[in-house]
Each structure stands twice: as C-alpha cells, then as structure tokens.
Amino acid sequence: MATRVVHLTYDMRIGGTEMVIKSIIEGTDPDQFEMSIFCIEEPIGPWGKALQANGIALTSIARQPGFDVALIRKIRQHLRAEQIDIIHCHQYTPWVYGVLAALGLKTKVIFTEHGRFYPDSSSWKRRIINPLLNSITDAITAISNATKGALGEYEFLPEQRISTIYNGISGLNVEAAEVDSLRQQLGLADNTKVLGTVARMDPIKNHKMMLEAVAQVVAKHPNSVLLLVGDGDERENIERWVEQLELQDRVILPGYQSDPSRYMALMDIFLLSSLSEGTSMTLLEAMSLGKPCVVTNAGGNPEIIADQVNGFVTSNDDGDEFAAAITKLLADESTLQQFQQASKTRFTSRYQASSMIQQYNQLYLTLNKDNGRAC
C-alpha cells in the first residue's frame, strides 16, 4: 500500500521551496508514495495548476489574518479524511499549523526549513512554543548547515536532531545554437563577457551592491555587461541605480523569463549577491552549466560554492570585495576555465535532484515503518 504524503506549504508559485516540492512529487514512484499538496494561501500559482493538470491532488484554503484557528481544524479534517500517513510541512508557519493539526493523530510530521530572513531574529514566544512543537514533530530537516544552525540559534530547536538535506535539481542542458541566437538577439559581440544572475527583484537579493560592484568592473573591463534576469517590486529601484551609476549601456534587463536557461547559459560568470540564502536553486542551475560563480558569504552559499575551487565567496554586502573577485576571474582565463570544470563536477557529485529525492523518500519510509504500516 502506497505511503500517503501531503506537502503543506504556503502556495505553489515559482520559487525554491515550490521547486523542491515539485521535484519530490515528479521524481517519486507513485506506486510507492501517493503524494498531494495542501496550500494555506491563494492563489496556488502556476506550478500548482500544472501539477493539478497532471493529476496531483491539491487543496487550497486561504488562511485568515492573525492566527487562524479554523485552518488547524480544516487541515486536521483533511488528514483524517485522506488517511494521510505523513504531513511534510515546508517552512515555519506551515509547520506550526501542520503539527497542531496532526496532534493526537497517527500522521507523522516532518518540518523542513528552506531559508531564513535577513536579518534573522527570534522572540520570547518562540523560545517557549518551539521546543513544545519540536516534542510532537517526528523529523526536522534543513536545506543547509547554515539554516540548521539558525534553527538552533533563533528557533531553539535541538541541532542534533536536525538533518541537512541539500536541495537538488535536474541539470540544465542548452544547445550552443540557442546561446548564439540569444547573443545576437541581445546585440552582444562575440568577445563580450557576460556577468549575470537570475533572481526575483527583492531587497534580500541585494542587487544594489551587485550594480555598484559591476560599475567598478566595467571601468577595468569595458567589454563586459551585466544580465539581470527577473522581475519584482525592486525593479524600479534597480532601474534608478542603473542610471545613477551610468550603466545604461552595460546592464540588460530582460524581465521575468519562464525558462531562463538560455540566459544562464550565455553568462560567463554567475553572480549571487544575496544578503540571505538557503540553498539557491539558480546557483545549482548555474553550476550544472559549468559556470564559475561569485557569491556572498550568506546562508548556504559557502557550502555550495567552494571558495577558489569553483568560484569566489566574498564577505556579505561588500561591493569592493565582490568587484575584486569578478575582476580577478575576468583577468585570468586559466582560472575561469578551471572553475568552469569544477562547477560541473561539484554539481554532479553533490546536487543532483535524484540524491535529494532519495533522501526524502528514505525519511518517509523510515517514519511510515515506525508507524507500523507496510509500504
């Protein structure tokens, strides 16, 4: 009999957490695991609709402002009606609702933390409540050791019982002809070096620091450009900073791309200037394409990028250091090529989707075995 797993999350819009859920569902044997999704916010988002179209059961209930006690009751009713074996709660708020809903039921509870806010913080309420919630949670995972440490420091959860399961993806494959076509479409010469990132335009991504660093880089390497793929609330500020730094001819803003893989394949160096990160999916995608990376020492970044092996890890929010790392790579073709190969090798050995899925599947099987059900 298949193990019934429901993923409890905010919604299924396009993002890192949602990609993990989508990958687990799509990469898992449906004869072994019967998976579904329960969203506590609406709208459910494009990935939610796509999974529904492919036959995945998805329930959504928009939670009310404040602490929605009725939502706990609705989740509990769902767990009972669908005879759910495991509720996998993704991120803190869904965990609170999910673990309270499962209280007293046979349903096992997993809490996965996908990232932290910047700056991180806590409260006296969490100091009291979280250890109690932990006592009725069957397993806790984090997507990086940095995230695991934050759960201990700010959420007062015992680190010794938290497992790190790194995010994994299916590597990208882009034909050279597609990259050449995009280069021509953007009017870039063959010798133009393309720096770039793919990220939502949000203050946490710290595009301002990246732009300030790139302003220093292009002064020394005038044949380089910055490709900023994405959109969001910060776009107007980014456009203003581009003008202030006189980078209008050096920054390309193609907006949101549903499939940014060919843009990423065009980049010579991938940049990630975030103030906070868990395990960045776009960073993994860049590595799968063999891209050298320059990243900030934030969250899981230094666990993914081995400093001076497949990229450079710079101090958080230090534009001068960020610029120096980019400049060093542009000035040294040999190191650039070494980092290219190292990125691909490191991705293949550590961050394949199959590895992540296997670890979660094993956790599900272990908990369900403890529950006394045959799988």
C-alpha positions as CSV (number, residue, x, y, z in Angstrom):
1,M,0.0,0.0,0.0
2,A,1.4,3.4,-1.0
3,T,2.5,5.8,1.7
4,R,0.3,8.8,1.7
5,V,2.3,12.1,1.9
6,V,0.8,15.6,1.9
7,H,3.1,18.6,1.4
8,L,1.8,21.5,3.5
9,T,3.1,24.8,2.1
10,Y,2.1,28.4,1.5
11,D,1.3,28.1,-2.2
12,M,2.9,26.7,-5.4
13,R,4.1,29.8,-7.1
14,I,7.5,29.7,-8.8
15,G,10.3,29.6,-6.1
16,G,12.9,27.5,-4.4
17,T,10.6,25.8,-1.9
18,E,8.0,25.1,-4.5
19,M,10.6,23.6,-6.8
20,V,11.7,21.2,-4.1
21,I,8.1,20.0,-3.6
22,K,7.6,19.8,-7.4
23,S,10.8,17.8,-7.8
24,I,9.9,15.4,-5.0
25,I,6.5,14.7,-6.4
26,E,7.6,14.3,-10.0
27,G,10.6,12.2,-9.1
28,T,9.0,9.8,-6.8
29,D,7.5,6.4,-7.7
30,P,3.7,6.8,-7.5
31,D,3.3,3.1,-6.7
32,Q,5.3,3.7,-3.5
33,F,4.1,7.1,-2.5
34,E,0.8,8.8,-3.0
35,M,1.6,12.5,-2.9
36,S,-0.7,15.5,-2.6
37,I,-0.4,19.2,-1.7
38,F,-2.2,21.4,0.8
39,C,-1.7,25.2,0.3
40,I,-2.6,27.6,3.1
41,E,-2.6,30.6,0.8
42,E,-4.2,31.5,-2.5
43,P,-3.8,31.8,-5.4
44,I,-2.0,28.5,-5.7
45,G,0.4,29.6,-8.5
46,P,1.4,28.2,-11.9
47,W,3.2,25.2,-10.6
48,G,0.2,24.3,-8.5
49,K,-2.0,24.4,-11.6
50,A,0.5,22.4,-13.7
51,L,0.6,19.7,-11.0
52,Q,-3.2,19.6,-10.8
53,A,-3.4,19.2,-14.6
54,N,-1.0,16.2,-14.2
55,G,-3.3,14.5,-11.7
56,I,-1.8,15.6,-8.4
57,A,-4.4,16.3,-5.8
58,L,-4.1,19.9,-4.5
59,T,-6.2,21.5,-1.8
60,S,-6.0,25.2,-1.0
61,I,-7.6,27.3,1.8
62,A,-6.7,30.9,2.2
63,R,-5.7,31.5,5.8
64,Q,-7.2,34.4,7.6
65,P,-5.2,37.3,9.2
66,G,-3.7,36.6,12.6
67,F,-3.6,33.1,13.9
68,D,-6.2,31.2,12.0
69,V,-7.5,28.5,14.4
70,A,-10.1,27.4,11.9
71,L,-7.3,26.5,9.5
72,I,-5.9,24.0,12.0
73,R,-9.3,22.3,12.1
74,K,-9.5,22.2,8.3
75,I,-6.1,20.6,7.9
76,R,-6.9,18.1,10.6
77,Q,-10.1,17.1,8.8
78,H,-8.1,16.7,5.6
79,L,-5.6,14.4,7.3
80,R,-8.3,12.2,8.7
81,A,-10.4,12.1,5.5
82,E,-7.5,11.3,3.2
83,Q,-5.8,8.9,5.8
84,I,-2.5,10.8,5.5
85,D,0.5,8.9,6.8
86,I,2.9,11.8,6.7
87,I,2.5,15.6,6.6
88,H,5.6,17.3,5.3
89,C,5.5,20.9,6.4
90,H,7.6,23.3,4.3
91,Q,8.7,26.4,6.2
92,Y,7.9,27.7,9.7
93,T,4.3,28.9,9.5
94,P,3.0,25.8,7.7
95,W,4.8,23.7,10.3
96,V,3.0,25.4,13.2
97,Y,-0.4,24.8,11.6
98,G,0.5,21.3,10.4
99,V,1.9,19.9,13.7
100,L,-1.0,21.3,15.7
101,A,-3.4,19.8,13.2
102,A,-1.8,16.3,13.5
103,L,-1.7,16.4,17.3
104,G,-3.1,13.1,18.6
105,L,-3.4,11.5,15.1
106,K,-1.2,8.7,13.7
107,T,0.0,11.1,11.0
108,K,3.8,11.6,11.2
109,V,5.1,15.2,11.0
110,I,8.2,16.5,9.1
111,F,9.3,20.1,9.3
112,T,11.7,21.4,6.6
113,E,13.2,24.9,6.9
114,H,14.0,26.3,3.4
115,G,15.7,29.5,4.4
116,R,15.9,32.5,6.8
117,F,15.0,36.2,6.7
118,Y,17.7,38.8,6.9
119,P,18.5,40.0,9.5
120,D,17.5,36.9,11.4
121,S,15.6,37.3,14.7
122,S,13.6,35.5,17.3
123,S,11.1,36.1,20.1
124,W,10.3,35.0,23.6
125,K,7.2,33.3,22.3
126,R,9.2,31.0,20.0
127,R,11.6,30.3,22.9
128,I,8.6,28.8,24.8
129,I,6.5,27.4,21.9
130,N,9.1,25.8,19.6
131,P,10.5,23.3,22.0
132,L,6.9,22.1,22.6
133,L,6.2,21.8,18.9
134,N,9.5,20.0,18.5
135,S,8.4,17.4,21.0
136,I,5.5,16.4,18.8
137,T,7.4,16.6,15.5
138,D,8.8,13.4,14.1
139,A,11.6,14.8,12.0
140,I,13.2,18.1,11.1
141,T,15.4,18.8,8.1
142,A,17.2,21.9,6.8
143,I,18.4,22.7,3.3
144,S,21.9,23.8,4.5
145,N,24.1,23.6,7.6
146,A,23.7,27.4,8.0
147,T,19.9,27.0,8.0
148,K,20.3,24.2,10.5
149,G,22.4,26.4,12.8
150,A,19.8,29.2,12.5
151,L,17.1,26.8,13.7
152,G,19.1,26.1,16.8
153,E,20.1,29.7,17.5
154,Y,16.8,31.5,16.6
155,E,14.2,28.8,16.9
156,F,15.6,27.0,19.9
157,L,15.4,23.6,18.2
158,P,18.0,21.0,19.1
159,E,20.5,20.8,16.3
160,Q,21.4,17.2,17.0
161,R,18.0,16.1,15.7
162,I,18.0,18.2,12.6
163,S,19.2,16.6,9.3
164,T,20.6,18.6,6.4
165,I,19.2,17.6,3.0
166,Y,20.6,19.8,0.3
167,N,18.3,20.9,-2.5
168,G,18.9,19.1,-5.7
169,I,17.9,19.8,-9.3
170,S,18.0,18.2,-12.7
171,G,20.9,19.7,-14.5
172,L,20.3,22.1,-17.4
173,N,21.1,21.4,-21.0
174,V,21.2,24.2,-23.5
175,E,22.2,23.9,-27.2
176,A,25.0,26.1,-28.3
177,A,22.8,27.3,-31.2
178,E,20.3,28.7,-28.7
179,V,23.0,30.6,-26.9
180,D,24.4,32.0,-30.1
181,S,20.9,33.1,-31.2
182,L,20.3,34.9,-27.8
183,R,23.7,36.6,-28.1
184,Q,22.7,38.0,-31.5
185,Q,19.2,38.9,-30.3
186,L,20.8,41.0,-27.4
187,G,23.3,42.6,-29.8
188,L,26.4,41.3,-28.0
189,A,29.7,40.9,-29.7
190,D,31.5,37.5,-29.6
191,N,34.2,38.9,-27.2
192,T,31.7,40.4,-24.8
193,K,31.9,38.9,-21.3
194,V,28.5,38.4,-19.7
195,L,28.1,38.6,-16.0
196,G,24.7,37.8,-14.7
197,T,22.1,36.5,-12.3
198,V,18.6,35.1,-12.2
199,A,16.7,36.2,-9.2
200,R,13.5,37.9,-8.1
201,M,14.0,41.6,-7.7
202,D,13.7,41.8,-4.0
203,P,15.8,43.7,-1.4
204,I,17.1,40.4,0.0
205,K,18.9,39.7,-3.2
206,N,21.0,43.0,-2.8
207,H,21.1,44.0,-6.5
208,K,22.3,47.4,-5.4
209,M,25.6,46.1,-4.1
210,M,25.9,44.0,-7.3
211,L,25.4,47.0,-9.5
212,E,27.9,49.1,-7.5
213,A,30.5,46.3,-7.9
214,V,29.8,45.9,-11.6
215,A,30.3,49.7,-12.0
216,Q,33.9,49.1,-10.8
217,V,34.3,46.0,-13.0
218,V,33.3,47.6,-16.3
219,A,35.7,50.5,-15.7
220,K,38.5,47.9,-16.0
221,H,36.8,45.6,-18.4
222,P,34.7,47.7,-20.8
223,N,33.8,44.7,-22.9
224,S,31.7,43.2,-20.1
225,V,27.9,43.5,-19.4
226,L,25.5,42.6,-16.7
227,L,22.5,40.5,-17.4
228,L,19.8,40.8,-14.7
229,V,17.1,38.2,-15.3
230,G,14.0,38.5,-13.2
231,D,11.3,40.9,-12.0
232,G,9.7,42.1,-8.8
233,D,9.0,45.0,-6.5
234,E,12.6,46.2,-6.6
235,R,12.7,46.7,-10.3
236,E,12.1,50.5,-10.3
237,N,14.9,51.0,-7.7
238,I,17.2,48.8,-9.8
239,E,16.5,50.9,-12.9
240,R,17.2,54.1,-10.9
241,W,20.5,52.7,-9.6
242,V,21.5,51.8,-13.2
243,E,21.0,55.4,-14.3
244,Q,22.8,56.8,-11.2
245,L,25.8,54.5,-11.9
246,E,25.7,55.4,-15.6
247,L,25.4,51.7,-16.5
248,Q,22.6,52.1,-19.0
249,D,24.7,50.6,-21.8
250,R,26.1,47.9,-19.6
251,V,23.0,46.4,-17.9
252,I,20.4,44.3,-19.7
253,L,17.0,43.8,-18.0
254,P,15.0,41.2,-20.0
255,G,12.5,40.8,-17.2
256,Y,11.0,37.6,-15.9
257,Q,11.6,34.5,-18.1
258,S,9.6,31.3,-17.5
259,D,12.6,29.4,-18.8
260,P,15.8,31.4,-18.1
261,S,18.2,28.5,-19.0
262,R,19.5,30.0,-22.3
263,Y,20.1,33.3,-20.5
264,M,22.1,31.5,-17.8
265,A,24.0,29.5,-20.5
266,L,25.0,32.9,-22.0
267,M,26.7,34.0,-18.8
268,D,30.4,33.7,-18.4
269,I,30.2,34.3,-14.6
270,F,27.2,33.8,-12.4
271,L,26.7,36.3,-9.6
272,L,24.7,36.0,-6.4
273,S,24.8,39.0,-4.1
274,S,22.1,37.9,-1.6
275,L,22.1,39.1,2.0
276,S,20.5,35.8,2.9
277,E,20.1,32.4,1.2
278,G,19.2,28.8,1.9
279,T,20.3,26.7,-1.0
280,S,19.8,28.7,-4.1
281,M,18.3,26.8,-7.0
282,T,19.6,29.2,-9.6
283,L,23.1,28.8,-8.2
284,L,22.7,25.0,-8.6
285,E,21.5,25.5,-12.2
286,A,24.4,27.7,-13.0
287,M,26.8,25.1,-11.6
288,S,25.1,22.4,-13.7
289,L,26.0,24.5,-16.8
290,G,29.6,24.8,-15.6
291,K,29.5,28.4,-14.6
292,P,32.2,30.0,-12.3
293,C,30.3,31.8,-9.5
294,V,30.9,34.8,-7.3
295,V,28.7,34.8,-4.3
296,T,28.3,36.4,-0.9
297,N,29.0,34.5,2.3
298,A,25.3,34.2,3.1
299,G,23.4,31.2,4.3
300,G,24.2,28.1,2.3
301,N,26.2,29.9,-0.4
302,P,29.7,28.9,1.0
303,E,28.5,25.3,1.4
304,I,27.6,25.2,-2.3
305,I,30.5,27.2,-3.7
306,A,33.9,26.0,-2.7
307,D,36.0,29.2,-2.4
308,Q,38.8,29.3,-5.0
309,V,37.6,26.0,-6.4
310,N,34.6,26.7,-8.5
311,G,34.1,30.3,-7.6
312,F,34.8,33.0,-5.0
313,V,32.9,33.5,-1.8
314,T,33.1,37.2,-0.7
315,S,32.0,39.0,2.5
316,N,28.4,39.8,2.8
317,D,27.4,43.2,1.4
318,D,31.0,44.1,0.5
319,G,30.9,45.6,-3.0
320,D,34.6,46.2,-3.3
321,E,35.4,42.6,-2.5
322,F,32.7,41.4,-4.8
323,A,34.1,43.5,-7.6
324,A,37.6,42.3,-7.0
325,A,36.6,38.7,-7.3
326,I,34.8,39.3,-10.6
327,T,37.8,41.3,-11.9
328,K,40.2,38.5,-10.9
329,L,38.2,36.0,-12.9
330,L,37.9,38.2,-16.0
331,A,41.6,38.8,-15.9
332,D,42.6,35.2,-15.7
333,E,41.2,32.9,-18.4
334,S,43.0,29.9,-17.0
335,T,41.3,30.2,-13.6
336,L,38.0,30.9,-15.3
337,Q,38.2,27.6,-17.2
338,Q,39.3,25.6,-14.1
339,F,36.3,27.0,-12.2
340,Q,34.0,26.0,-15.1
341,Q,35.0,22.4,-14.9
342,A,35.0,22.3,-11.1
343,S,31.4,23.7,-11.0
344,K,30.1,21.0,-13.2
345,T,32.0,18.3,-11.3
346,R,30.8,19.6,-7.9
347,F,27.2,19.8,-9.1
348,T,27.2,16.3,-10.5
349,S,28.7,14.8,-7.3
350,R,26.5,16.7,-4.8
351,Y,23.4,18.4,-6.0
352,Q,21.5,16.1,-8.4
353,A,17.8,16.0,-7.8
354,S,17.9,12.2,-7.6
355,S,20.0,12.4,-4.4
356,M,17.7,14.9,-2.7
357,I,14.6,12.8,-3.6
358,Q,16.2,9.6,-2.4
359,Q,16.9,11.1,1.0
360,Y,13.4,12.4,1.5
361,N,11.9,9.1,0.3
362,Q,14.1,7.2,2.8
363,L,12.8,9.5,5.5
364,Y,9.2,8.9,4.5
365,L,9.8,5.1,4.6
366,T,11.5,5.2,7.9
367,L,8.7,7.2,9.6
368,N,6.0,5.1,8.0
369,K,7.7,1.9,9.1
370,D,7.8,3.4,12.7
371,N,4.0,4.0,12.2
372,G,3.5,0.3,11.8
373,R,2.2,0.4,8.2
374,A,3.6,-1.8,5.5
375,C,4.9,0.1,2.4
